[in-house]
Amino acid sequence: MSRNRHIIHTAKVISVIFSPFYFPIVAFIPLLFLSYLRYTPWFFRFYVLALVYLLTIAAPRLGIYLYRKVNGWTHHQMGERERRFVPYIISIVSYAVLLYFMYDMCMPRYTFRIILCALIIQILCAICNIFFKVSMHAAASGATIGILIAFSFYFHFNPIIAIAAAILINGLVCTSRLVLLQHKLLDTTLGTLIGIVCGFLCIILF
């Protein structure tokens, strides 16, 4: 029993650390501070990070929390497929607003593409949710793999170590969702495939 508790606790920690909400801001930190954008004024970089945080983490989480509380559902009950449509809509609207701001700010195309990728993934997962419960955790971690592969072409670097780490994280994330009984193998597999394909194509094509 103690061993099972440790496994479940570890799965919960992994699910929280690699929440899909954190995908955009984790991607933006190295882009703003390691790419040529590091030469922009510091207040501009922190303004962009604050905007990304507000519209991809704070606003969606607050909206979903209020929606759950109004309906009197627990966090686990909120995870049922039929109850995920409104949270998807809240997140999609927030990301669309962020996309508008980034376009208006004339941000570099590769930063714009990351938000576009996250938005398209959410729309596809929302459509798939009509039929079965696709894992957004798996989609977000899968998108990291696709984006790394695409950026290796875009910036001409060897991505092997980074991709290996991203695949390991994806495996941990998918396993944690299965351990917590939040998803089935089909849900995590499809989520991963959606993430990889969207991540790659959004960087390469747009």
Buried (B, 14 or more C-beta within 10 A) or exposed (E): EEEEEEBBEBBEEBBEEBBBBBBBBEBBEEBBEEBEBEEEEEEEBEEBBEBBBBBBBEBBBEBBEEBBEEEEBEEEEBBEBEBBEBBBBBBBBBBBBBBEBBEEEEBEEBBBBBBBBBBBBBBBBBEBBEEEBBBBBBBBBBBBBBBBBBBBEBEEEEBEEBBEEBBEBBBBBBBBBBBBEBBBEEBBBBBBBBBBBBBBBBBBEE
